[in-house]
């Protein structure tokens, strides 16, 4: 079956908690789902590179770029940035492992920032329209244009700009007008994201389902993890539009 025909499984910020990821995915075999990782697989937890490799190799999967992947790549390119990266949860053993794996480095630099699904769901890392700074007037496909420019920035030392773009706060919760405009600009019907942890027992939904947050504080190593953070708040099937 083509992956576009499979039901969609969304995975919020893993942050190095590979063991909990394995637990969360038990009900969702790779062959039966199109799996989309929202970025930030690395940092805080001890298995960041392992999580990247697992996500890369899982069948029918797409991995989006998160701000922590950007910071890690910058630390790899510029040793002066290692201190900053470790200050936001970077694990030195992960950086050393990544330095030995050129293929994984290249794969990370090729990750999309945006993904539009056939039902016109837009998937991205953070709940913000900051990506729009990379859209030029006249772009026929704004989503494709953003992804091209993200790859160009990663290839040319532009991590600082990407860090700011991918670290945007969740504005869609309180600013429905900007949400509507972002959906209009990208030709989408709803947007799905992670990045800013919520405290609901399942993915948090805003404005009649036009925005959904799948970062439920998944990683046990993250400072915002709480013992009542359920797996299903970050790892869950994407409901049909209108449900």
C-alpha positions as CSV (number, residue, x, y, z in Angstrom):
1,X,0.0,0.0,0.0
2,X,1.3,3.5,-0.8
3,X,2.1,5.5,2.3
4,X,-0.4,8.2,1.3
5,X,-3.1,5.6,1.7
6,X,-2.2,4.6,5.2
7,X,-3.6,6.2,8.4
8,X,-1.3,8.9,9.8
9,X,0.4,8.6,13.1
10,X,1.9,11.8,14.6
11,X,4.8,11.7,17.1
12,X,5.6,14.8,19.1
13,X,9.0,15.7,20.6
14,X,10.9,12.6,21.6
15,X,13.9,14.3,23.2
16,X,16.1,11.3,23.5
17,X,13.7,9.0,25.2
18,X,14.0,6.0,22.9
19,X,12.8,3.5,25.4
20,X,9.5,5.3,25.9
21,X,9.2,5.8,22.1
22,X,9.4,2.0,21.7
23,X,6.6,1.6,24.3
24,X,4.4,4.2,22.6
25,X,4.8,2.6,19.2
26,X,3.8,-1.0,20.2
27,X,0.2,-0.5,19.1
28,X,1.3,1.0,15.8
29,X,3.3,-1.3,13.5
30,X,5.3,0.5,10.9
31,X,3.7,-1.3,8.0
32,X,0.2,-0.1,9.0
33,X,0.9,3.5,9.5
34,X,2.3,6.6,7.8
35,X,4.4,7.9,10.7
36,X,5.4,11.6,11.0
37,X,7.9,12.7,13.6
38,X,7.6,16.4,14.4
39,X,11.3,17.0,15.1
40,X,13.3,17.4,18.4
41,X,14.2,13.8,18.6
42,X,17.5,14.8,20.2
43,X,18.7,16.4,23.5
44,X,17.8,16.0,27.2
45,X,17.6,12.2,26.9
46,X,20.5,9.9,26.4
47,X,19.4,8.3,23.1
48,X,19.1,11.2,20.7
49,X,21.2,9.8,17.9
50,X,19.5,6.4,18.4
51,X,16.1,8.1,18.1
52,X,17.2,9.8,14.9
53,X,18.4,6.5,13.4
54,X,15.3,4.7,14.5
55,X,13.0,7.3,13.0
56,X,15.0,7.4,9.7
57,X,14.8,3.7,9.3
58,X,11.2,3.1,10.3
59,X,9.2,2.2,7.2
60,X,6.6,4.7,5.9
61,X,8.0,7.5,8.0
62,X,8.8,11.2,7.6
63,X,11.0,13.2,10.0
64,X,10.6,17.0,10.2
65,X,13.4,19.3,11.3
66,X,13.2,20.6,14.9
67,X,15.1,23.5,16.5
68,X,17.2,21.0,18.6
69,X,18.4,19.2,15.4
70,X,19.4,22.6,14.1
71,X,21.3,23.4,17.3
72,X,23.1,20.1,17.2
73,X,24.1,20.6,13.6
74,X,25.5,24.0,14.4
75,X,27.5,22.6,17.3
76,X,28.9,20.0,15.0
77,X,29.9,22.6,12.4
78,X,31.1,25.3,14.9
79,X,32.7,24.0,18.2
80,X,32.2,27.4,19.7
81,X,28.4,26.6,19.8
82,X,28.8,23.4,21.8
83,X,28.4,25.1,25.1
84,X,25.1,26.7,24.0
85,X,23.8,23.4,22.6
86,X,24.7,21.5,25.8
87,X,22.9,24.2,27.8
88,X,19.7,23.3,26.0
89,X,20.0,19.6,26.8
90,X,22.6,18.5,24.3
91,X,24.5,15.3,25.1
92,X,28.2,15.3,24.2
93,X,28.2,11.5,23.5
94,X,25.5,12.1,20.9
95,X,27.5,14.8,19.2
96,X,30.6,12.5,19.1
97,X,28.5,9.8,17.6
98,X,27.0,12.1,15.0
99,X,30.5,13.3,14.0
100,X,31.4,9.8,13.0
101,X,28.2,9.3,10.8
102,X,28.4,11.5,7.7
103,X,25.4,9.8,6.2
104,X,23.2,10.7,9.2
105,X,24.5,14.3,9.1
106,X,23.5,14.6,5.5
107,X,20.1,13.1,6.1
108,X,19.5,15.6,8.9
109,X,20.3,18.5,6.7
110,X,17.8,17.3,4.1
111,X,14.8,17.1,6.5
112,X,11.8,19.2,5.5
113,X,10.5,21.9,7.8
114,X,7.0,21.7,6.5
115,X,4.8,18.8,5.2
116,X,1.4,19.1,3.6
117,X,-0.7,15.9,3.6
118,X,-3.2,15.0,0.9
119,X,-6.1,16.1,3.1
120,X,-4.3,19.5,3.3
121,X,-3.1,19.1,6.9
122,X,0.1,21.1,7.4
123,X,2.6,19.5,9.7
124,X,5.5,21.5,11.2
125,X,7.6,21.6,14.3
126,X,6.4,24.7,16.2
127,X,2.9,26.3,16.4
128,X,3.9,29.5,14.7
129,X,3.9,31.3,11.4
130,X,7.6,32.2,11.7
131,X,8.3,29.9,8.7
132,X,6.6,32.6,6.6
133,X,9.9,34.7,6.7
134,X,11.2,32.2,4.1
135,X,8.3,32.7,1.7
136,X,8.8,35.1,-1.2
137,X,6.0,36.9,-3.0
138,X,5.1,34.9,-6.1
139,X,6.1,31.4,-4.7
140,X,3.8,29.0,-6.5
141,X,4.1,26.4,-3.7
142,X,5.0,28.1,-0.4
143,X,5.6,24.8,1.4
144,X,8.1,23.6,-1.1
145,X,9.8,27.0,-1.2
146,X,10.3,27.0,2.6
147,X,11.8,23.5,2.4
148,X,14.2,24.5,-0.3
149,X,15.4,27.6,1.6
150,X,15.8,25.6,4.8
151,X,18.1,23.2,3.1
152,X,20.1,26.1,1.7
153,X,20.5,27.7,5.1
154,X,21.7,24.4,6.6
155,X,24.2,24.1,3.8
156,X,25.5,27.6,4.2
157,X,25.9,28.2,8.0
158,X,22.4,29.6,8.5
159,X,21.6,27.6,11.6
160,X,21.1,30.7,13.8
161,X,18.3,32.0,11.6
162,X,16.7,28.5,11.5
163,X,16.9,28.2,15.3
164,X,14.9,31.4,15.7
165,X,12.4,30.3,13.2
166,X,11.8,26.8,14.6
167,X,11.8,28.0,18.3
168,X,8.7,30.1,17.9
169,X,6.2,30.0,20.7
170,X,2.7,28.5,20.1
171,X,0.9,31.6,18.9
172,X,-2.0,29.7,17.3
173,X,-3.6,29.0,20.7
174,X,-4.4,32.7,21.3
175,X,-4.2,34.3,17.9
176,X,-6.7,32.6,15.6
177,X,-6.4,35.4,13.0
178,X,-2.7,34.5,12.4
179,X,-3.7,30.9,12.3
180,X,-6.2,31.6,9.6
181,X,-3.7,33.6,7.6
182,X,-1.1,30.9,7.9
183,X,-3.5,28.3,6.7
184,X,-4.5,30.5,3.8
185,X,-0.9,31.3,2.8
186,X,0.0,27.6,2.8
187,X,-3.2,26.3,1.2
188,X,-4.0,24.2,4.3
189,X,-7.1,23.3,6.3
190,X,-5.4,22.7,9.6
191,X,-1.9,22.7,11.2
192,X,-0.3,20.1,13.4
193,X,2.8,20.8,15.5
194,X,4.7,20.1,18.7
195,X,7.5,22.1,20.4
196,X,5.6,23.7,23.3
197,X,4.4,21.1,25.8
198,X,0.7,21.0,26.7
199,X,-0.8,19.3,29.7
200,X,-3.8,17.5,28.2
201,X,-4.3,13.7,28.2
202,X,-4.4,13.6,24.4
203,X,-3.2,16.0,21.7
204,X,-4.5,19.4,22.4
205,X,-6.9,20.9,19.9
206,X,-7.7,24.6,19.3
207,X,-10.2,26.6,17.3
208,X,-12.5,23.9,16.1
209,X,-9.6,21.5,15.2
210,X,-7.8,23.9,12.9
211,X,-4.7,23.6,15.1
212,X,-3.4,20.5,17.1
213,X,-0.5,20.3,19.5
214,X,1.2,16.8,19.9
215,X,3.9,17.8,22.4
216,X,2.6,16.2,25.6
217,X,5.9,16.4,27.5
218,X,6.9,13.0,26.3
219,X,10.5,12.6,27.4
220,X,11.2,11.6,31.0
221,X,14.4,13.6,30.8
222,X,12.8,16.9,29.9
223,X,12.3,19.4,32.6
224,X,8.6,19.7,31.7
225,X,8.0,16.0,32.0
226,X,5.4,15.1,34.6
227,X,4.6,11.6,35.8
228,X,1.0,12.0,34.5
229,X,2.2,12.9,31.0
230,X,0.5,10.0,29.0
231,X,2.0,8.5,25.9
232,X,-1.2,9.3,24.0
233,X,-0.7,13.0,24.5
234,X,2.3,12.9,22.1
235,X,1.9,9.8,20.0
236,X,-1.5,9.4,18.5
237,X,-3.4,8.8,15.2
238,X,-4.3,12.0,13.3
239,X,-8.1,12.2,13.2
240,X,-9.9,12.9,10.0
241,X,-10.6,16.6,9.5
242,X,-13.9,17.4,11.1
243,X,-13.7,14.8,13.9
